[in-house]
Amino acid sequence: MFDTHCHLTFDAYDPAKRDGGVAGVLRDAAAAGVRGCITISTTSVSCQEALAIAEQYDTVWCSSGVHPLHSDEGPHDWEVIVRVARHPRCVAWGELGLDNHYKEPEKSIQLATLDEQLNVIVEHRADIDKPIVIHCREAFDELIPILKDTGIPGERFVFHCFTGGPKEMEQVLGFGAWVSFTGVLTYRNAKEVREAAKLMPLDRVMVETDAPFLTPDPHRGQWPNEPKHVVHVAKTLAEAHGIGRQEMERILDANAIRFFGIG
């Protein structure tokens, strides 16, 4: 299996806090059947750190982008973002998008950073045609029209950490985008997310941990979350669709390889 979205650059995996550091995380993931992961960047600084990890470990890939909740940490070095995105170990732009859950950073700052970032991606699509990882929290009505305006096909976007309900899922499906689920899918109070998951075509779905956050049941509450726990998200998704776990893992593997070009 693949954990298609985690944050191995976060200090939760510093060797002083986690035995074995990133190497230990990857070793335990492999033991659980997770054969690869994508470490997602949040700034023009962290994308370089993410690339360094991806260059060090052949089971890790990375992304390049500025997270909306880090949009006020500028100035953003778009030349660095592009340079990392161009590297073969980088398999996606992002994560980028909008977050209406928190009051900070201000909406105007988020929108300005999003606009700059999408312009950079459009400008370089001819030579860096990579998929785009989207952060969308309580912002579907606002964000999807912005993404449509880029002219980039919906199938090139994945809405990571989907926590909406059936209504939001219909919006994403209408756009033609992919969806990725986290440990939230396993939570008892996330019935709407599981209902939405049933609507998702199996050829456009992936799973992730968003580690170190959102540790899934039956380990909810443990910190930090790790790529090894993505298997629990896959199990819950299989149950939602009424198919066997091994069949679901086969589908998810094929999807990750096809969307990100990894394997």
C-alpha positions, 0 to 999 in steps of 0.5 A, spaced: 500 500 500 501 507 499 500 512 504 499 518 499 499 524 504 504 525 510 508 530 513 515 526 514 518 533 515 515 535 521 518 535 528 514 529 530 519 524 527 525 528 529 530 522 532 529 525 539 522 524 539 521 518 535 525 512 536 529 511 529 526 518 526 524 517 519 528 511 518 524 508 524 517 510 521 519 507 514 521 501 517 515 500 521 510 502 515 514 497 511 512 491 516 505 493 516 505 492 508 506 500 506 511 500 501 511 507 499 509 514 501 509 521 499 511 527 504 507 533 502 510 540 503 507 546 506 512 552 504 518 553 500 522 551 505 519 545 507 519 542 500 526 542 500 526 538 506 521 533 503 525 532 497 531 531 501 528 525 504 525 523 498 532 523 495 534 519 501 529 513 501 527 510 495 520 508 498 518 516 499 516 521 494 514 528 495 510 534 493 512 542 492 507 547 494 504 552 499 499 550 504 493 555 505 495 555 513 502 557 511 500 562 506 502 568 511 509 565 512 512 569 506 515 571 502 514 565 498 520 563 493 516 560 487 523 559 484 524 554 489 517 551 488 518 550 481 525 547 482 523 542 487 517 540 482 521 539 476 525 534 480 523 526 478 522 525 486 517 530 486 510 527 484 505 533 485 504 540 486 501 542 493 498 542 498 494 548 496 487 551 497 483 554 502 481 553 509 475 557 512 475 553 519 480 557 522 480 565 522 488 565 521 491 566 516 486 572 513 482 570 507 485 575 503 492 572 504 490 565 503 487 567 496 493 571 494 497 565 495 493 561 492 492 565 486 500 566 485 501 558 486 496 557 481 499 562 476 505 558 477 503 551 476 499 554 469 505 557 467 509 551 467 504 546 465 507 544 459 514 542 462 511 540 469 505 536 468 504 533 475 497 532 479 495 537 484 494 536 491 488 540 494 487 542 501 479 544 502 476 545 509 469 548 509 471 551 502 468 547 496 463 552 494 469 557 493 475 553 491 472 549 486 470 555 481 477 558 482 480 551 480 475 550 474 478 557 472 485 555 471 483 550 465 486 545 468 482 538 468 479 536 474 482 529 473 489 532 475 486 534 482 485 530 488 482 533 494 486 530 500 483 529 507 476 529 505 471 531 511 465 533 507 458 529 506 454 527 500 453 534 498 460 536 498 462 529 494 457 531 489 461 537 488 467 534 487 465 529 482 462 534 478 468 537 477 471 531 475 477 530 481 479 525 485 478 524 493 483 521 498 481 519 505 484 519 512 483 516 519 477 521 519 473 516 515 474 511 521 471 515 526 465 513 530 462 520 529 464 521 521 458 518 519 457 523 513 464 522 511 462 514 510 456 516 506 460 520 502 465 515 501 460 510 498 459 515 492 466 515 490 467 511 484 473 506 486 477 509 480 478 515 483 479 514 490 486 514 494 487 513 502 492 517 506 494 518 513 496 526 513 501 524 519 502 526 524 495 528 525 488 524 525 491 517 527 485 512 525 481 507 530 483 503 533 489 507 535 485 514 535 488 519 540 496 516 539 501 521 537 504 522 532 500 518 527 504 514 522 504 511 515 503 504 517 496 506 520 494 507 513 491 500 512 486 502 517 483 507 513 483 502 507 479 497 511 474 502 513 473 504 505 473 497 503 467 496 508 463 502 506 464 499 499 462 492 501 468 489 498 474 485 501 480 488 504 485 485 499 481 487 493 480 494 496 488 495 497 489 492 490 485 498 487 488 503 491 495 501 489 493 501 482 490 508 483 496 511 487 501 509 481 496 511 476 495 518 479 502 520 482 506 516 477 509 512 482 511 504 483 
